[in-house]
């Protein structure tokens, strides 16, 4: 395997963030990579944390999906076919109670947004893995993928500005209610 970081197992941080990064010296630029193997799974999917109430009501907190950052400084990023990155949103139904002399209870579905992936590379780039970034429902935002690519500064101090490509599902302005 090339120099750098080699993920072959699983990392999970429900609704959190995971960053994998390599900073290579100028001598190692051509070989250094953040390598996500075909057996790897990175999971920052949204989740519902239940908080059982004293009256048997469905209560809790819905967390949107989190973020994954793969960063190669003077290094590349390679995600092999078979690797999975999961940042899907989730949905959960909770019970809401009204106020007043005879409070009523009604069910409401909460929908969580999908997360984000940022790949920053100053070397080789390959992404053949599977990205799961579905929203938790029609009112929640889907996931996004951003690729930042620039020439390693060790080769050319006058390298051009950072190049950035962002892919979203077009629903970034929607919020869950």
N, C-alpha and C positions, 0 to 999 in steps of 0.2 A: 504494500500500500504506500501511497505517497505520504510525504511529511504533512503534519497538520493534525486535524481532529477527525476521528472515525467513529461515528455513531452506528452501532449495529443492533441495539436494544430499544427499549421504550422509555420515553420521558412523558410525564403527565403533570399538568398544572391546570386543573379545571378553572376556566375563567381567568387564568393568570397569564404570565408571559414566560417564554423560554427563549434564551439567546445562546446561539452556538457561534463562536468566533475564533478566528486564527489571525494572528499578526505575524507575518513572516519577515525574516531579514532579507536584505537584497539578494543574498546568495541563494536563498531558497525559493524565490518567487516562482520559478517555473514549475516546481513540484508541489508546493504547499496548497492544500485544499481543506475546506470544510466538507467532509464526505458523509452523506447520509445513505447508508447501505440499503440494499433491497429488503432487509429484515427489520429495518428501523420503523418506529412509530412515534410521532410527536403529537401529543393530544392536549389542546388548550380549549376544547369545546365548552360551550356554555353549560350551566348546570342549575338545578333548583335545589336549594338547601331548605328542607322542611323544618318548620318550627311549630310542632304540635301545640295547639291552644288548649286551654282548660275546658272549653265547651265542645271539643271535637271538631272544630273548624279546620279547614285546610288553610294553613298559613305558611309563610316562608319568604325567602329572598331568591329572586331569579338573577343569576349572573350572566351577562353577555359573554360570548366567547372572547378569548384573549388574543395574544399576539405571538408570532414566531418570527425571530430575526436570525438570519443566517448571514454572517459577515466575514468576508475574506479581505483582510487588509494586506496588500501585497501578496494576495493568495486568491485562489478560485473557490467556487462552490459547485459541488456535484451532488445531485439527488438522483439516486438510481431508480429504475423501474421496480416497482414492488414496495418502495418506501411509501409511507402514508403520513400525511399531515392533516390532522383533523381539527378544524376550527369552526364547526357548525354551531348555529344557535340552537336553543331549545325552547320548549313551551311548557307551561304548567298552569293548572287551574287552581285558583285560590278562592276562598269565601270572603266576601266583603259584607260588613254589617252596617246598616244605616243607623242614624241617630233618631231620637224622639222617644215618646212614651211607649211605642210598640215597634222596636227596631226590627227590620227585616234583614234577611240574609240572601245574598245573591252570589252566584258563581261568576268569576271573571277569569278569562284566559290571558295570561301574560306571555308575551312573545319576545324572545331574546335575539339580539343581532348576532350575526356571524363575526368572526374575527379577521385579523389581518396577517399577511405574510410580507416581510420585507427581506429581500435578498440584495446584499451589497457585495459586489465582486470587483476585484482589481486584477483578475486573472481569468482562468477558464470558467465557463458557465455551462452547466448541463442540468436540466430539470425534466426527468422522465417519471417522477413519482406521481402519486395520486393526492390531490388536494380536495378536501371536503369542506365546503364553506357555504352551506345552505343556511338561509335565515330560519329562525324558529317559527315563523308564520308570515302571513302576507303583509303585516304592518311593520315588520322588523327588517333591518338592512341585511343584505347578503354580504359575503366576505369580499375582501380585496387582496390583490397581489401587486406588489411594487418591486420592480427590478431597477437597481441603481448600478451602473457600470462605469468605471473609469480606469484609465491607464494607471498602472502602478507608478507612484511618484519617484521611486528609485530609478526608473528607466528614463523618465522625462519630466524634470521639474516644471516644464512649461506645458504639461499635459492639458487637454481641453477640459472645460467644466464638466461636472458630473452629468451623465445622461440618465434620465429617469423615465421609466414606462410604468404606468399604473393601470390596472385592470379592475373594474368594479362591476357590480350587477346593475348599476344605475339607480339604486334605491337608497343611496347614502343619506338623503335628506329625510327619510321616513324614520319615525320614532315609535317605539311601542307605547301603548296606552295602559 
